[in-house]
Amino acid sequence: MVVGSINMDVTLYLDRWPEVGETISAVSSAISLGGKGANQAIASARLGARVSMLGALGDDAFGAQAAEELLDAGIALQTECFPDTPTGIACIDVGPDGRNMIRLLPGANAELTGQIVQSQASLFGDCKVLLLQNEIPLRASLAAAEAARQAGAVVIMDPAPVPDPPWGTDTYAAFDIITPNLQEAQGLLGKGSNSSAEPETAAVSLARLCARGAVVTMGDQGVVWCIDGQVGRIPAPSVDAIDTVAAGDCFNGALAVALARGGPVADVISFAVTAGALATTRRGASASLPTLDQVTAFQTSLTSP
């Protein structure tokens, strides 16, 4: 189950980053489905999970396109439509090394309330894993976490963007696992802590705040985690990355799928790392997300002599 953001992404690919005040030409462009919630839902579905999603859209062309693409991906979609609010939009610049900068207009995503989520509590009945992101109001995420916990599900929160103001301990306790990247982890720990600590230290510190633990992603450096008291690190496979947009969302979707299937924590996280790395070898957000067969074949190629 995914409760979260649905955007349309307007992406420009650049051969260099502009200076402040400078106008440059883009190499190419794309308009496609995005939003951390939608990306995570599609990632999970392509990896073989049965996925439901609850989100919000505007009554506009972008909203219609987003809904069509989610339904085409086999996702059981439940949306609230807000006629006077646009569908969320992300403007993404991708540099020559595949890294990106994103400017976000939340639009209808900001209208998703706790009351709306509570009214759809029946959607959580057979949920094994709930995926959340910090691109919708916190009250909606907390209502979803409560409904999922009542169904016996594992609750995963991707705390991006970093919450401002900071969350209190009661909020962290609503989540089983949080999955920030390293910069976000340091932001969550705050100025009053050793926010420049080693990734393992950050993972352990954040794990103490949640029910089960934390996973800290580090791009091409892999991940570190502290889950159920177990601490580990897995390097990312070497790939020719061309676009890192949605790689984190792919990681989270893969993590959810692997957790639902069960297995040792290290194997679960290794699967998610492999899927996230593979996503960076393709352009786009939802368009870059691999299938289960593709991830399995990639894993096999990594272990072949």
N, C-alpha and C positions, 0 to 999 in steps of 0.2 A: 504494500500500500504506500502510495506517495501522496503527501499533502504538501502543496507548494506552488512555486511560481511557474507561470507560463508566459513566455515572451516571444516576440519575433526579433531575430537578430539581423542587424544591418552591418555587414562585415566588409572592411576594406583591407586589402593586402598591400603592404608597403615594402619598397626595396630599401628604405632607410627611414629612421624616425625624424620627423620635422623638428626644427627649433621653434621656440615660442614665437608666435607671430608670423611664422612662415607658412606659405601654401605650397604643397607638393602634389603631384599626381599619384594616384594609386595604380598599382599593377593590375588588379582585378577586384571584383566585388561579388558579394553573394547576399541574398535575403533568404533566411531559413528559420525554422523553428528553433527556439532556444528557451532559456530560463532554466535554472538549476533543477527545479522540480520536473519539468518536462524532459530534460535531458536524462535525469536519473530514472524516470519511468521508462523511457525508450531503451536505455542501456539495460535495464533489468529484463524487459520483454525480449530483447534480442538475444539475451543470454539464457532464455528458456523459461523464465518465470511467468506465472499468471499475475498480471498487474492491474490494480485499480488506481485511479488518480482522482483527487479532489482539488479543484483550483478555481480561479476566477478569470473571466475574459470581458473585454468590452464588446459592445455591439457594433463591430466594424469589420473591415475586410481582413485585417490581421487576425482578429479573433476567429473568424470563420476558417481561415487557412490553418491556424494552429489546431483548432478542434478537428479538422479533417485529417491532418497529419497524425495526430495522436490516435484517432480511431483507426486509421489505416495501419498503424503499428500494432493493432490488436489490444489496445489498452481500454479497459472499461472506464470510461470517462464520465465524471460528474462535475459539471461546472455551474458556477453562479455567473449570470450575465448582468453587467452594469451598463445600461445604455448611455449614460452621461459621462462615462469614464473610458479612456482609451485602453486597449490591450497593452500590456507591458512591452517596452521596447528596449533593446540593448544595442548600443552603437559600439562596435568592436574594431579596434585597429590591431592588425597582426604584423609584426616586424619581420625582417629578413631571417631572423634566427628562430622564428616560430613563437616567440613570446608575445603576449598581448596586453593591451590596456582596454578597459571596458568602462563605458559610461551608461548608466542605467536609469530608465524612467519606469518606476514600479507600476504606474497605471492601475489597472483593476486588481493587481496582486495585493495592493495596499488596502483593498476593501474587504478582503476575506477575514471574517470575524470568528471569534470563538463560538458565538451562537450559531453561525452557519455550520461550523464543523459539528457541533453537538447535535444539530438537526439531522445530520447524516451519519449518526453513530452506527447504524446498521451495516454500513460499508466495511466496518472493522471486524466483523464477526469471525471470519476465518483467516485473519491476517497473521502471518508469522513474523514479518519484519515491517516496520514503519520507517520510511525515509522522510526526513525533514530538512529544511534549509532555512537560513535567516533572511530570505527574500520575501517573506510574508509577515504580517503582524505576529508578535510573540504570543498573544492570547490565543490565536488560532493554532499555533504550533503546540501550545500547552494543552489545549482541548483535545487535539489529535493524539498527543502522547498519553493522556489519561485514558482515552477510548481504546487505544492500542494496548496499553498495560492491562486493562480489564479483559481484553481478549487473549492475554498471555503472550503478546508479541514483544520482540526486541525493538527498542526505539533508538534509531541512529540520527543524530543531528549533525549536519554540516554547518558550522557556525560562521558562514560567510554571507554577507560582509560581517566583520567583527561588530558585535553589538555595542551601541552607544546610546544611552549609558550602559555600563557594564552589567552583566547579569549577576544576580545574587545567588547564594548557595541553594536556595529552594528551586530556582530555575534549573541549574545543573542537575539536581537530583531527579528531575523529571525525565532525564535522558539516560539510556543505558551506556551508549558509546558516542563520543563526539569525534569528529574527523577533520580538524583544521589543518591547513598547511602550516609550515614552520613560522612564517610571518604572522599568520593569524593566531597561532598558539602563543607567540610572544605577546601579541596584543591582548589576548584573553588573560594572560597572567598579570599584565598591568605593570605600571611604572614602579609600584611599591615592591615588586618581587624581582628575582634575578631573571628578568625577561630576556636576557641574552644568553641564557644557560644552554648547555648542550641539548640536542633534541631529545635524548633519552630522559634527561631531567625534566624537560617540559612535558613530555608524555606522562611521566609518573606524577607530576604535580597536578596535571589536569585530570588524570584518572581518579585521583582522590576525591574529586568533586562530583563524579558521575557514579551511576549504580554499578557499572562493570569496568569502564576504562576509557582510554583515548588512543586514537591512531593519528600520528602526525606525519603528513605527507611532505616530501621534499623534492618533488619534481624528478629530475634525472638522477638524484641521489637516493631514490627509493623512499622507504618509510621506516619509522620507528613506532613501537606501540607498547602500551601497558594495558593488558586486558586480563581480568580475573587474577591479578597479581603477577602475571607472566610478562616479562619485558623482552622485547626482541627487535631486531633490525633486519630488513630485507633490502638489498640493492635493487635498483631498477634495471631491467635488461637494456642493453645498448641498442638504440634504434636511431634512424635518421628522422628526427622530429621536424615537422614542417608547420605544425599548428597545435598549440597546447590548449586551445579553447575546448572546454567540456571534458578534458582529460580527468580532472578531479571528479566530475559528475559520473564519468564512466567508472572510475575507481569505486565510488560509493554504490552505484548500482550493482557492480560485480561483488562488492563486499556483502551487500544485502542478499544477493542470490546465493552466494556461498554459505553464508550464515544460516539461511533457511534450509539448505541441504545438509548442513552439519559437517563435522570433521574437526581436526586439530586447528587451533588458532593460526599457527604458522602457515598451514596449507590454505586456509581461507584467505589470509592476507596476501599470500603469494599469488593466488589466482587474481585478486583484485589489482595488484601491482602490474601483472602481466597485461590485463585488459586495458588499464589506464595507459600503459606505455604504447600499446598497439594503436590506441586512439590518436596519439600524437603524430602518427605517420600519415594521417589523412586530414584534409581541410574540412572546416565547418564544425558546427556543434553537434546536433543530432545526426547529421550526415556522416560523422566520423566514427560513430559508435559501432563496434564490431559484434558479430554474431558469436554464438557459442562455438560453432565449428571453426571459425577463424581464430578464436583465442586458443582453442585446443591445438590446432595445427601450429600456431606460433609457439606454444609451450613445448610441443614436440621438437620443433626446430631448434629451440634453445638447448635441448639436452642431447641432440644428435651429434655424433662425432664429426 
